[in-house]
Amino acid sequence: MKRIILFTLVLLFAFSTTAFAQEEKAYEIGGYLIVTFPDDWEVYQNNHQVHSSLMLAAISPNKRSELGIYLFDNQHRNIDDVITETQIGMSLDNAETLEESDKLYIDNYEARMLLYSRPIEKSLIQYFLMYGIITDQKCYRIEAYYDNLKTDRKTIDKIISSIKILK
């Protein structure tokens, strides 16, 4: 009797997690990396007409979150130079606040993360999240814009953690 109950519970657990799991789709970007997005995101792989270094752009179903992956040749020797150049190029104004910064690894490569916030309406704050990853040959910059710090950040963190660098 205990075995039947245990077996039933195991089956219920197995089927309930797969029934409620969000569908995802993996994208290989130019042979350089693989990234997975929720299936309901609109993903566009660039043919270099928008920006020469933009490899992929994605937009959430509610159009409130965006993510872009950029690729550059590595002309730098360390990740901090890449981040400094990116910050200078962003031309931040006084309305933006650095909320968080971190040193981390993405797919075993050294990376940096910066999170900025900016008020865009009376009670609405937009967040700008930037990651920089460096390999021997390439620099990757990942930029994300979103409004909801908890739910949108959780989705974007899941996308970032799915990155597999191929070269």
Secondary structure, 3 states (H helix, E strand, C coil): CHHHHHHHHHHHHHHHHHHHCCCEEEEEECCCEEEEEECCCEEEECCCCCCCCEEEEEECCCCCCEEEEEEEECCCCCHHHHHHHHHHHHCCCCCCEEEEEEEEEECCEEEEEEEEEEECCCCCEEEEEEEEEECCCEEEEEEEEECCCCHHHHHHHHHHHCCEECC
